[in-house]
């Protein structure tokens, strides 16, 4: 028997079953960016330097997600993460940034329990993810929503069925309630009109927004975003960015955003961690990062081709190769 | 390293790799059986896949059955006419199809048409992170994606093999009786007398059921185990067709040895 799940959206829909306009307005007012003010202000966590201090400040708020000295490697020879410490307070939108292949996505996979840390602890709500048994893991995952890099929409289903998928799998809700909920979620991302389309009929930006609607289908406690801005045009990029911020606030979620898009992230997040070579090399709120003189942060924020992260992959000297 | 040692080392690696993969396939099969509850509780999932794997394979299976039956009749006539035994054509066509060609050729066609499609679909779902997305949504991809496809294959193939044999016999009838002019009564009468329900028909059904398990398992396993790249999916699809063909023919030999012993019922 599948567990009955009554989300807050469900209760709201039930209360307003006879008033479809009200149902749709709820999401428009809460999350949709179509009629809202543009940028969300990044709230400061009162951190003033990249280093040890911010962690304390972050820990002062209730930590929902915590990585304690986490190490991980897909092979014994190559460690992707080595001794990562990271705190995500409840209700905040935190970005994990770094170059390609630095281990950002690995952090998300550790949180989902798809992989287990080789060392250290990954805690969600105080519970160690690695210690969870199968049933606990599935209960844990039902509290998560994850947006994959390219959406990962089910290509054999319509947009409607994609968003309805988690509801049908995990709830006993009647079809008409699911219909209303799906339209609410699609309305929140501005794509109610695409419900009947297949993912192949959507643009990249639209597909990402549908995937976002599916991510929030069950009103998750924690939302994980894996490179949500990759390959989007400037308008779609801004739309997706604002949606992530507004959905986080409207639904009371805690969000972790893995990205290397500095400009867009700085507009929407509360706090930023920089990862390089498997370690957290810098962290701080938006103001701190903008003002930082740390060479790594500067190279990343200003997009400098060379710096602590070298332009050239390690190789023999030019003289040796061309002699 | 010396060439001989290098060859031995490669052989050793290939053997260990093969055994490891076989072990993984066995564990995968056990996982499918464990996770088949969803397919029982929600038969709609299996029915949808039966349409994809079975119904959409009908054309190729029926057409092939018909042509093979027609060719059997033509070739059979060539031989039987020398011995004045053309009335036995019905027996020849029916036994060839029910015992051998029906289960084997239908399974080969099924592996090429539906098995490869299953592998490609699951492999692409893996490549595009759809399986990962399901996992993160607390939905087991083996229960939701793999098991329904596996059972759809297991159910579809024996039915397709039965239809293959039926159309084949009809094709034999068209050529033997309608075209060549063999007596229709002798064609059907001898067939009815010589084809045993349990010994011939049931053994044929058992064969196609065994092939169905083998082909479906290979197809879903190769898809699930595919490297998540375009090249990986392509290689997995090829492996499905090649491995299925070899396994079908090897199993056919083994089953025939046990089932048919020179007419001893």
Contacts between the chains, C-beta under 8 A, distances in Angstrom:
chain1	res1	chain2	res2	distance
A	112	B	135	7.7
A	112	B	136	4.9
A	114	B	132	6.9
A	114	B	135	6.5
A	114	B	136	7.1
A	138	B	138	4.3
A	139	B	138	7.5
A	141	B	135	7.6
A	141	B	136	5.8
A	141	B	137	6.8
A	141	B	138	3.9
A	142	B	137	7.9
A	142	B	138	4.6
A	144	B	136	6.5
A	146	B	133	7.2
A	146	B	136	4.6
A	146	B	137	8.0
A	148	B	129	4.8
A	148	B	132	7.0
A	148	B	133	5.7
A	149	B	129	7.4
A	150	B	128	6.7
A	150	B	129	7.0
A	152	B	128	6.1
A	152	B	129	4.0
A	152	B	130	5.3
A	152	B	132	6.7
A	152	B	133	3.9
A	153	B	130	7.6
A	154	B	125	7.9
A	154	B	130	5.6
A	154	B	133	7.9
A	155	B	124	7.9
A	155	B	128	7.3
A	155	B	130	7.3
A	165	B	137	7.2
A	165	B	139	7.9
A	166	B	137	5.0
A	166	B	139	7.6
A	169	B	137	6.9
A	169	B	138	7.7
A	169	B	139	5.0
A	169	B	144	7.6
A	170	B	137	8.0
A	170	B	138	6.8
A	170	B	139	8.0
